[in-house]
């Protein structure tokens, strides 16, 4: 069995009893970063073997994990935070398992974009999760122009290093529309900033932007 196990996005208490049971019982835990996952495992006294499974080794390591699964071993797939398969290499082993008739199940839990959407107060019945916008300004604005044609709530992630540039582009495309900017979700300094892109930018400029951001338009 391949278990796709969601882990906390910040607060270590945000893990399900079922997830803990699975992590304690599997033969191997495949982690995006073993050092990061070991913090969680140590916190709950879980002593199971771990192996790295990240973007640069995903193809060869997926084959290794497949052989274990075909040999009757159970593997838990976790990401650094949230649900595996969303913006991480988890889809590689998931699809490989499907192609080879390996049984799969998901142990549900946190996903940052869902938390942010609910906190934003924006319509949640129809939305598009865009992941990360392009890094280059021209490409980013062009993508925002495409998204602006859609009648959906828009969600995207951004790093603290690019948030101000991204908000400048959001202002250029969406004007003074009220948006929400969420950071440090579930952590001590969780914050939801609401206002126009310009207003949020001015607030962030007064304090060095930190953490990972989720922007909702």
VORO-596062 format. One record per residue (C-alpha): residue number from 1; residue in one letter; x, y, z. Coordinates in pm, whole numbers. Example, Ala and Ser with C-alpha at 12.3 -4.5 7.8 and 13.67 -1.06 7.14 Angstrom:
<rs>
R num residuo     px     py     pz
R   1       A   1230   -450    780
R   2       S   1367   -106    714
</rs>
This chain:
<rs>
R num residuo     px     py     pz
R   1       X      0      0      0
R   2       X    116    352    -83
R   3       X    -15    593    180
R   4       X    -28    959     76
R   5       X     -9   1130    414
R   6       X    -86   1497    468
R   7       X    128   1664    735
R   8       X     97   1998    920
R   9       X    166   2321    731
R  10       X    295   2485   1047
R  11       X    155   2385   1383
R  12       X    270   2030   1460
R  13       X    -59   1959   1640
R  14       X   -242   1975   1307
R  15       X   -201   1608   1225
R  16       X   -469   1342   1241
R  17       X   -468   1037   1465
R  18       X   -494    824   1153
R  19       X   -186    988   1002
R  20       X     12    913   1317
R  21       X   -103    551   1313
R  22       X      6    511    951
R  23       X    346    674   1004
R  24       X    409    442   1298
R  25       X    317    130   1102
R  26       X    469    163    752
R  27       X    795      2    644
R  28       X    934    326    500
R  29       X    852    698    494
R  30       X    943    882    173
R  31       X   1007   1249    255
R  32       X   1062   1560     51
R  33       X   1330   1650    310
R  34       X   1418   1388    572
R  35       X   1554   1652    810
R  36       X   1228   1843    802
R  37       X   1012   1533    845
R  38       X   1231   1404   1129
R  39       X   1125   1706   1335
R  40       X    765   1586   1310
R  41       X    854   1222   1369
R  42       X   1069   1306   1670
R  43       X    792   1523   1817
R  44       X    558   1222   1818
R  45       X    819    960   1906
R  46       X    792    784   1571
R  47       X   1096    576   1480
R  48       X   1056    449   1126
R  49       X   1307    441    837
R  50       X   1299    743    607
R  51       X   1430    813    259
R  52       X   1447   1132     53
R  53       X   1209   1180   -239
R  54       X   1239   1525   -393
R  55       X   1244   1703   -727
R  56       X   1596   1609   -836
R  57       X   1589   1238   -746
R  58       X   1219   1173   -812
R  59       X   1263    956  -1121
R  60       X   1523    710   -986
R  61       X   1378    708   -634
R  62       X   1027    643   -766
R  63       X   1154    321   -926
R  64       X   1315    221   -595
R  65       X    990    284   -407
R  66       X    793     93   -670
R  67       X   1010   -216   -619
R  68       X    947   -201   -246
R  69       X    572   -171   -300
R  70       X    573   -457   -548
R  71       X    761   -662   -289
R  72       X    480   -619    -39
R  73       X    622   -329    163
R  74       X    411    -36    279
R  75       X    533    318    206
R  76       X    410    652    338
R  77       X    465    954    115
R  78       X    491   1291    289
R  79       X    589   1640    177
R  80       X    754   1911    385
R  81       X    411   2052    463
R  82       X     55   1986    354
R  83       X    -76   1725    113
R  84       X    169   1536   -112
R  85       X    111   1568   -484
R  86       X     27   1939   -468
R  87       X    322   2137   -606
R  88       X    573   1866   -516
R  89       X    715   1557   -692
R  90       X    465   1325   -524
R  91       X    266   1288   -846
R  92       X    554   1087   -995
R  93       X    528    797   -752
R  94       X    147    829   -737
R  95       X    112    785  -1112
R  96       X    373    509  -1118
R  97       X    178    323   -852
R  98       X   -145    363  -1050
R  99       X     21    232  -1368
R 100       X    146    -73  -1178
R 101       X   -180   -149   -995
R 102       X    -40    -66   -652
R 103       X   -310      6   -396
R 104       X   -316    373   -288
R 105       X   -500    569    -24
R 106       X   -488    928     99
R 107       X   -471   1022    467
R 108       X   -633   1368    450
R 109       X   -512   1678    624
R 110       X   -394   2032    571
R 111       X   -348   2219    242
R 112       X   -237   2581    266
R 113       X   -448   2709    -21
R 114       X   -767   2568    133
R 115       X   -695   2731    470
R 116       X   -622   3063    299
R 117       X   -934   3049     84
R 118       X  -1157   2995    387
R 119       X   -981   3266    589
R 120       X  -1003   3516    304
R 121       X  -1381   3530    311
R 122       X  -1384   3526    -70
R 123       X  -1633   3310   -264
R 124       X  -1523   2949   -238
R 125       X  -1779   2772   -455
R 126       X  -1570   2826   -771
R 127       X  -1197   2884   -753
R 128       X   -873   2825   -941
R 129       X   -554   2728   -763
R 130       X   -273   2859   -981
R 131       X     22   2741   -771
R 132       X    315   2977   -828
R 133       X    295   3249  -1091
R 134       X    585   3282  -1340
R 135       X    902   3441  -1202
R 136       X    959   3680  -1492
R 137       X    755   4004  -1474
R 138       X    630   3997  -1834
R 139       X    521   3633  -1811
R 140       X    361   3696  -1472
R 141       X    155   3989  -1599
R 142       X     48   3799  -1907
R 143       X    -72   3510  -1693
R 144       X   -259   3747  -1461
R 145       X   -430   3902  -1765
R 146       X   -546   3555  -1870
R 147       X   -672   3475  -1521
R 148       X   -853   3810  -1499
R 149       X  -1088   3693  -1776
R 150       X  -1219   3412  -1558
R 151       X  -1509   3447  -1316
R 152       X  -1345   3249  -1037
R 153       X  -1174   3325   -711
R 154       X   -800   3305   -788
R 155       X   -542   3159   -550
R 156       X   -166   3155   -587
R 157       X    142   3105   -373
R 158       X    431   3350   -352
R 159       X    759   3369   -164
R 160       X    860   3654     64
R 161       X   1125   3750   -191
R 162       X    878   3808   -476
R 163       X    558   3908   -299
R 164       X    604   4283   -352
R 165       X    676   4241   -722
R 166       X    376   4008   -758
R 167       X    147   4254   -580
R 168       X    266   4532   -811
R 169       X    156   4321  -1107
R 170       X   -175   4235   -940
R 171       X   -238   4608   -895
R 172       X   -159   4672  -1262
R 173       X   -409   4408  -1376
R 174       X   -682   4417  -1111
R 175       X   -664   4780   -997
R 176       X   -806   4855   -652
R 177       X   -998   4528   -616
R 178       X   -990   4401   -259
R 179       X   -776   4092   -219
R 180       X   -645   3890     74
R 181       X   -287   3800    152
R 182       X   -226   3520    404
R 183       X    107   3433    561
R 184       X    246   3196    826
R 185       X    -75   2994    830
R 186       X   -134   2793   1152
R 187       X    186   2937   1303
R 188       X    234   3183   1589
R 189       X    246   3487   1360
R 190       X    -41   3388   1130
R 191       X   -172   3694    951
R 192       X   -441   3777    697
R 193       X   -403   4117    532
R 194       X   -705   4245    340
R 195       X   -721   4543    107
R 196       X   -611   4647   -240
R 197       X   -280   4519   -374
R 198       X   -137   4870   -327
R 199       X   -254   4891     36
R 200       X   -113   4549    117
R 201       X    218   4635    -51
R 202       X    252   4953    154
R 203       X    191   4758    474
R 204       X    443   4490    381
R 205       X    705   4752    288
R 206       X    688   4889    642
R 207       X    790   4549    776
R 208       X   1022   4310    598
R 209       X    802   4043    432
R 210       X    860   3703    590
R 211       X    720   3357    542
R 212       X    528   3200    256
R 213       X    230   3390    118
R 214       X   -102   3282    -27
R 215       X   -278   3550   -234
R 216       X   -652   3534   -297
R 217       X   -821   3756   -560
</rs>
